[in-house]
Amino acid sequence: MSLAPRAVLVHRVSEYEELLARHGTHGQAAFFLASRGRTVDGVRDRHLRAQRALAEVAAAVPARWRQARVERADLDRFLFGPEDVVVVVGQDGLVANAAKYLDGQPVIGIDTDPGRNPGVLVRYRAADAARLLPAAVAGRAAFDALTMVEAVTDDAQRLVALNEIYLGSPGHRTARYRLSPTDDPAGRADDRGEAQASSGVLVGTGTGATGWLRSLWQQHGSSLPLPGAAEARLIWYVREAWPSPATGTSLVEGELAPGERLRLTVESDRLVAFGDGMESDALELTWGQSVRLGIAASSLRLLC
C-alpha cells in the first residue's frame, strides 16, 4: 500500500524570535529598539502574521495526510521523500533555500506578508492551501519548471541552487583561480582559459535574475539578455576582476546553454561555493581542485 502524501511545511525563524533569543524578553527587545529610535511593534506584527499563516496552512492539510515541519536552518539535515508536497510559508528567498534539497517534489509558495514580499515564488495566501494541497497530488494543478544551476567538483561533490551559485573566498580576500568558459560536459579544459584574481564568480538562473544576478548585470552594463525563470540558460559574471601581469580581465561575463559548462580551477589555498545565500552548506575547494558549473538536470516544480 502506498504511503499517504506528506505535507512538509518549510518556515524560518522570524526577526522577532531572533530579537527575543538575543535579548531574552519582549520588554528588553522593545527597550533595545527604542534606544535606537525604532519600535518593536512592526517586527512583532510580522511575526504574528507569519505564525497565523503557518497555523492556517497546517490546519488545511487533509486529515489522512502526514505532516512535518522544518525550519530553514535544519533543511540540510531533513530528509525529503518522493511523496512529499512541500509548502514554503514565508518569503521568496525561502523557496530558493529549500529548492536545493528537493528532487521533483511539488512546491507551493505561501506569502505570509503580502505587499512586503515581491511574491515571485510565494504566489499564494494561506487561505488557498485547502484547495491547493489536494490539487498538487491529483494532477489538477499546473507547475512551472524553474531552471536550476549546479556545481560539480572533480571529486564528485555536487551543489544545486535555484537563484545562483557563488564561488570565491570565504572572507574578504582575493579569490585566485583559472577560468575557462567553454569547457565541454566531459570536463576537458579549454586552452583559452584565463588566470584571474577577483571578488569571485556568480553563475545565475532566470529566477536569480530578480536579485543578485540582476545587480551584477546592471553593474556590468551588460548587453546579455537576462534569462526567464523557466528558460534553459544561465548567465555568469566575475566580480571585480583585477588586472596584473599574472591575471587578466577579458573573461568577465558569459552565457551557458544546455550542455555547456564553466570550469574554474582553484589557485588559492581555499575557496568556497555556495548557493542561494546558504553559506553554512558550502563546498570547500582547495588548491588545484576544479569545479564545473552548468544547468542542473533537475528543476524546481513550483505551483503556478
Residue pairs with C-beta under 8 A, 6 or more apart in sequence:
2 83
3 66
3 81
3 83
4 64
4 65
4 66
4 83
5 62
5 65
5 66
5 83
5 84
5 85
5 137
6 65
6 66
6 67
6 68
6 81
6 83
6 84
6 85
7 61
7 65
7 66
7 67
7 68
7 84
7 85
7 87
7 133
8 67
8 68
8 69
8 70
8 78
8 80
8 84
8 85
8 86
8 87
9 54
9 57
9 58
9 67
9 68
9 69
9 70
9 87
9 89
10 69
10 70
10 72
10 75
10 86
10 87
10 88
10 89
10 90
10 94
10 97
10 98
11 50
11 54
11 69
11 70
11 71
11 72
11 88
11 89
11 90
11 94
12 71
12 72
12 73
12 90
12 91
12 94
12 97
13 21
13 71
13 72
13 73
14 43
14 46
14 47
14 50
14 51
15 43
15 46
15 47
16 29
16 40
16 43
16 44
16 46
16 47
17 47
19 29
19 32
19 33
19 40
19 43
20 26
20 29
22 29
23 29
23 32
26 40
26 44
29 40
30 39
30 40
33 39
33 40
33 43
34 40
46 112
46 113
46 116
49 112
49 113
50 89
50 90
50 112
50 113
52 126
53 89
53 110
53 112
53 125
53 126
54 89
54 112
54 126
56 126
56 127
56 129
57 87
57 89
57 110
57 126
57 129
58 67
58 69
60 126
60 129
60 130
60 133
61 67
61 129
61 133
62 133
62 134
65 133
70 78
72 94
72 97
73 280
75 97
75 98
75 101
75 278
76 101
76 278
76 280
76 281
78 101
80 86
80 101
80 102
80 103
80 105
82 103
82 104
82 105
84 105
85 105
85 106
85 108
85 133
85 136
85 137
86 98
86 102
86 105
86 106
86 107
86 108
87 107
87 108
87 110
87 129
87 133
88 94
88 95
88 98
88 107
88 108
88 109
88 110
88 121
88 122
89 110
89 112
89 126
90 110
90 112
90 122
91 111
91 112
91 113
91 117
91 122
92 109
92 117
92 118
92 119
92 120
92 121
92 122
93 276
93 277
94 122
95 107
95 109
95 121
95 122
95 162
95 300
95 302
96 121
96 161
96 162
96 163
96 207
96 276
96 277
97 276
97 277
97 278
98 107
99 107
99 146
99 148
99 160
99 161
99 162
99 276
99 300
100 148
100 159
100 160
100 161
100 162
100 275
100 276
100 278
100 281
102 298
102 300
103 298
104 298
104 301
105 301
106 136
106 137
106 141
106 143
106 301
106 303
107 300
107 301
107 302
107 303
108 124
108 129
108 132
108 133
108 136
108 302
108 303
109 121
109 122
109 123
109 124
109 302
109 303
110 122
110 124
110 125
110 126
110 128
110 129
111 117
111 119
111 122
111 123
111 124
111 125
112 122
112 126
114 125
118 210
120 207
120 210
121 207
121 302
123 302
123 303
123 304
124 132
124 303
132 141
132 303
134 140
135 141
136 303
141 303
141 304
142 303
142 304
143 301
143 302
143 303
143 304
144 229
144 230
144 300
144 301
144 302
144 303
144 304
145 230
145 299
145 300
145 301
146 162
146 205
146 206
146 207
146 229
146 230
146 299
146 300
146 302
147 205
147 206
147 207
147 227
147 229
147 230
147 231
147 232
147 233
147 234
147 295
147 296
147 299
148 160
148 161
148 162
148 205
148 295
148 296
148 298
148 299
148 300
149 160
149 161
149 164
149 165
149 203
149 204
149 205
149 208
149 234
149 275
149 293
149 294
149 295
149 296
150 158
150 159
150 160
150 161
150 165
150 293
150 294
150 295
150 296
150 297
151 158
151 159
151 165
151 167
151 203
151 273
151 275
151 283
151 291
151 292
151 293
152 158
152 159
152 291
152 292
152 293
153 283
153 285
153 289
153 290
153 291
154 187
154 289
154 290
154 291
155 289
157 283
159 165
159 273
159 274
159 275
159 282
159 283
160 275
160 296
160 298
161 205
161 275
161 276
162 205
162 207
162 208
162 275
162 276
162 300
163 204
163 205
163 207
163 208
163 211
163 212
163 213
163 275
163 276
164 202
164 203
164 204
164 205
164 208
164 211
164 212
164 213
164 275
164 276
165 202
165 203
165 204
165 273
165 274
165 275
165 293
166 200
166 201
166 202
166 273
166 274
166 275
167 175
167 177
167 200
167 201
167 202
167 203
167 264
167 271
167 272
167 273
167 285
167 291
167 293
168 175
168 198
168 199
168 200
168 201
168 239
168 271
168 272
169 175
169 199
169 200
169 268
169 270
169 271
169 272
170 270
170 271
170 272
170 279
170 282
173 268
174 197
174 198
174 199
174 242
174 268
175 197
175 198
175 199
175 200
175 201
175 268
175 271
176 195
176 196
176 197
176 247
176 266
176 267
176 268
177 195
177 196
177 201
177 264
177 265
177 266
177 267
177 268
177 271
178 193
178 194
178 195
178 196
178 264
178 265
178 267
179 193
179 194
179 195
179 196
179 201
179 238
179 251
179 262
179 263
179 264
180 189
180 190
180 192
180 193
180 194
180 262
180 263
180 264
180 265
181 190
181 193
181 236
181 251
181 254
181 262
181 263
182 190
182 192
182 260
183 189
183 190
183 260
183 261
183 262
183 263
183 292
184 259
184 260
184 261
185 259
185 260
185 261
185 294
187 261
187 263
187 290
187 292
189 263
189 265
190 263
193 251
193 263
193 265
194 247
194 248
194 250
194 251
195 246
195 247
195 248
195 267
196 238
196 241
196 242
196 247
196 248
196 249
196 251
197 241
197 242
197 244
197 246
197 247
198 238
198 239
198 240
198 241
198 242
199 239
199 240
200 238
200 239
201 236
201 237
201 238
201 239
201 262
201 264
202 212
202 213
202 216
202 236
202 237
202 239
203 234
203 235
203 236
203 256
203 262
203 293
204 212
204 213
204 234
204 235
204 236
205 213
205 227
205 229
205 234
206 226
206 227
206 228
206 229
206 230
206 231
206 233
207 229
207 300
208 214
209 217
209 226
209 227
209 229
209 235
213 226
213 235
213 237
214 226
216 222
216 237
216 239
217 224
217 226
217 235
217 237
220 237
220 252
220 253
222 235
222 237
222 253
224 235
224 253
224 254
224 255
226 235
227 233
227 234
227 235
230 299
232 257
232 258
232 295
233 255
233 256
233 257
233 295
234 255
234 256
234 293
234 294
234 295
235 253
235 254
235 255
235 256
236 253
236 254
236 255
236 256
236 262
236 293
237 252
237 253
238 249
238 251
238 252
238 253
241 247
241 248
241 249
241 252
242 249
243 249
254 262
256 262
256 293
256 294
256 295
257 295
258 295
259 294
260 294
261 292
261 293
261 294
262 292
262 293
262 294
263 290
263 291
263 292
263 293
264 290
264 291
264 292
264 293
265 288
265 289
265 290
266 285
266 286
266 287
266 288
266 289
266 290
266 291
267 287
267 288
268 287
269 286
269 287
270 284
270 285
270 286
271 285
272 279
272 282
272 283
272 284
272 285
273 282
273 283
273 285
273 291
274 281
274 282
274 283
275 281
283 291
285 291
